Amino acid sequence: MTETVQVGGFNDVELTGQQKQMLGFLDWCENLPQMPPLRDRSHQLLDLPSGATVLDVGCGVGTATAQLAESGLDAIGVDASGFLVQVGRQRHPQLRLIEARAEDLPLEDASVDGYRAERVYQHLTDPTAALAEARRVLRPGGRLVLVELDADLWTVDASDMDTTRKLGRAFADTIAYPWIGRRFHSLLQDAGFEDIEVELFPLVYRDYAQCGVVLQSVAAAGKASGAVTPEAADAWLAEQQERAKTGKLFVMVPMFIASATRP
């Protein structure tokens, strides 16, 4: 994938006017070799028996929801984008996919055994409301797992430290809740969850094809905000491309995996 995507636009896909591009971005992410072990770990932490009901919030087109179903769980997917849900129903007609927001779930109280959300909470302006809904729909003893990054902790090796810092900040500012990863513990505690654990799962990229589209978004954010000049952003991106050719590209994305139990 080569087209720049408004990563922060996933809080309202339809509003961006980039529905097809964002669908392509999601499909591209699913094919990254870094994703399966991250997702497998999130499924392990759910620790649910076969037949248990699990809610996959921010399911997109239902890829992870289908994986949960294939593992023997009764999986339900929820996403705020009607466009993505429609595509998901076409791809996975056997799944139950629902258009709804994380802050307002159309489920009964204490109706699911597990709740999972991956790369979703960074796009929520009110994660507290979403966690209150998660607690409401989970049965006592139900498990919650959240997978998320911290947009201010991206690591990119570059010769121009000042420009890299400015670009990183500009990109983080396009995300609705850029500090969500580091705040999982306190947010879950305030929401009344127990057995809270937060793990760090670093994703390392050495291949430009695996991270170039996001680096392009970083450069675009710097230009749009005026944090750096267009020339500086272009030079920074060109250096990353050259680093990839010489084996010096290094990008690390810190993913936080939080797990907890509903008392």
KAJO-V378061 format. One record per residue. N is the residue number from 1. RES is the residue in one letter. PHI is phi in whole degrees, 0 to 359 (* if undefined). OMEGA is omega as a letter, one per 40 degrees, with the letter a starting at -180 (* if undefined). BURIAL is # if it has 24 or more other ideal C-beta (glycine too) atoms within 12 Angstrom, else .. Layout:
n=<N;N>
res=<RES;RES>
phi=<PHI;PHI>
omega=<OMEGA;OMEGA>
burial=<BURIAL;BURIAL>
This chain:
n=<1;2;3;4;5;6;7;8;9;10;11;12;13;14;15;16;17;18;19;20;21;22;23;24;25;26;27;28;29;30;31;32;33;34;35;36;37;38;39;40;41;42;43;44;45;46;47;48;49;50;51;52;53;54;55;56;57;58;59;60;61;62;63;64;65;66;67;68;69;70;71;72;73;74;75;76;77;78;79;80;81;82;83;84;85;86;87;88;89;90;91;92;93;94;95;96;97;98;99;100;101;102;103;104;105;106;107;108;109;110;111;112;113;114;115;116;117;118;119;120;121;122;123;124;125;126;127;128;129;130;131;132;133;134;135;136;137;138;139;140;141;142;143;144;145;146;147;148;149;150;151;152;153;154;155;156;157;158;159;160;161;162;163;164;165;166;167;168;169;170;171;172;173;174;175;176;177;178;179;180;181;182;183;184;185;186;187;188;189;190;191;192;193;194;195;196;197;198;199;200;201;202;203;204;205;206;207;208;209;210;211;212;213;214;215;216;217;218;219;220;221;222;223;224;225;226;227;228;229;230;231;232;233;234;235;236;237;238;239;240;241;242;243;244;245;246;247;248;249;250;251;252;253;254;255;256;257;258;259;260;261;262;263>
res=<M;T;E;T;V;Q;V;G;G;F;N;D;V;E;L;T;G;Q;Q;K;Q;M;L;G;F;L;D;W;C;E;N;L;P;Q;M;P;P;L;R;D;R;S;H;Q;L;L;D;L;P;S;G;A;T;V;L;D;V;G;C;G;V;G;T;A;T;A;Q;L;A;E;S;G;L;D;A;I;G;V;D;A;S;G;F;L;V;Q;V;G;R;Q;R;H;P;Q;L;R;L;I;E;A;R;A;E;D;L;P;L;E;D;A;S;V;D;G;Y;R;A;E;R;V;Y;Q;H;L;T;D;P;T;A;A;L;A;E;A;R;R;V;L;R;P;G;G;R;L;V;L;V;E;L;D;A;D;L;W;T;V;D;A;S;D;M;D;T;T;R;K;L;G;R;A;F;A;D;T;I;A;Y;P;W;I;G;R;R;F;H;S;L;L;Q;D;A;G;F;E;D;I;E;V;E;L;F;P;L;V;Y;R;D;Y;A;Q;C;G;V;V;L;Q;S;V;A;A;A;G;K;A;S;G;A;V;T;P;E;A;A;D;A;W;L;A;E;Q;Q;E;R;A;K;T;G;K;L;F;V;M;V;P;M;F;I;A;S;A;T;R;P>
phi=<*;239;280;293;237;282;303;292;283;288;285;200;302;295;292;289;73;247;306;292;295;288;298;299;296;297;297;299;300;297;268;288;294;284;284;305;294;297;292;300;295;295;291;299;289;297;52;252;283;304;92;291;268;232;257;256;269;73;287;61;266;88;298;291;299;296;295;296;296;295;277;102;265;274;262;237;255;228;212;284;268;298;297;293;297;298;297;298;294;291;283;230;298;279;269;263;244;235;275;192;267;299;277;211;274;276;232;287;301;50;249;229;267;217;221;225;218;236;54;240;294;296;263;263;280;226;297;298;295;294;291;296;293;299;295;295;277;282;285;305;87;292;255;237;225;238;240;203;258;233;296;273;247;304;240;229;283;201;283;261;295;296;296;299;296;294;294;299;293;297;293;301;289;276;267;300;225;294;262;301;300;287;258;305;299;290;295;292;297;295;279;92;274;237;53;282;227;231;250;256;233;284;255;251;239;240;248;299;296;268;218;300;296;284;299;296;293;297;297;296;295;295;294;297;275;80;296;222;285;304;295;293;295;295;294;297;293;297;296;298;295;291;301;298;292;258;77;253;291;215;231;233;248;279;259;256;245;256;229;198;238;276;293>
omega=<a;a;i;a;i;a;i;a;a;i;i;a;a;a;a;a;a;a;a;i;a;i;i;i;i;i;i;i;a;a;i;a;i;a;a;i;i;a;i;i;i;i;i;a;i;i;a;i;i;i;i;a;a;i;i;a;a;a;a;a;i;a;i;i;i;i;i;i;i;i;i;i;i;a;i;i;i;i;a;a;i;i;a;i;i;i;i;i;i;a;a;a;a;a;i;i;a;i;a;i;a;a;a;a;a;i;i;i;i;a;a;a;a;a;a;i;a;i;a;a;i;a;a;i;a;i;i;i;i;i;i;i;i;i;a;a;i;i;i;a;i;a;i;i;i;i;a;i;i;a;i;a;i;i;i;i;a;a;a;a;a;i;i;i;a;i;i;i;a;i;i;a;i;a;a;a;a;a;a;a;a;a;a;a;a;i;i;i;i;a;i;i;i;i;a;i;i;i;i;a;a;i;a;a;i;a;a;i;a;a;a;a;i;i;i;i;i;i;a;i;i;i;a;a;a;a;i;i;i;i;i;i;i;i;i;a;i;i;i;i;i;i;i;a;a;i;a;i;i;i;i;i;i;i;i;i;a;i;a;a;i;a;*>
burial=<#;.;.;#;#;#;#;#;#;#;#;#;#;.;.;#;.;#;#;.;#;#;#;.;#;#;#;#;#;#;.;#;.;#;#;.;.;#;#;.;#;#;#;.;#;#;#;#;.;.;.;#;#;#;#;#;#;#;#;#;#;#;#;#;#;#;#;#;#;.;#;.;#;#;#;#;#;#;#;#;#;.;#;#;#;.;#;#;#;.;#;#;.;.;#;#;#;#;#;#;#;#;#;.;#;.;#;.;.;.;#;#;#;#;#;#;#;#;#;#;#;#;#;#;.;.;#;#;.;#;#;#;#;#;#;#;#;#;#;.;.;#;#;#;#;#;#;#;#;#;#;#;#;#;.;#;#;#;.;#;.;.;#;#;.;#;#;#;#;#;#;#;#;#;#;#;#;#;#;#;#;.;#;#;.;.;#;#;.;.;#;.;#;.;.;#;#;#;#;.;#;.;#;#;#;.;.;#;.;#;#;#;#;#;#;#;#;#;#;#;#;#;#;.;.;.;#;#;.;.;.;#;#;.;.;#;#;.;#;#;#;.;#;#;.;.;.;.;#;#;#;.;#;#;#;#;#;#;#;#;#;#;.>
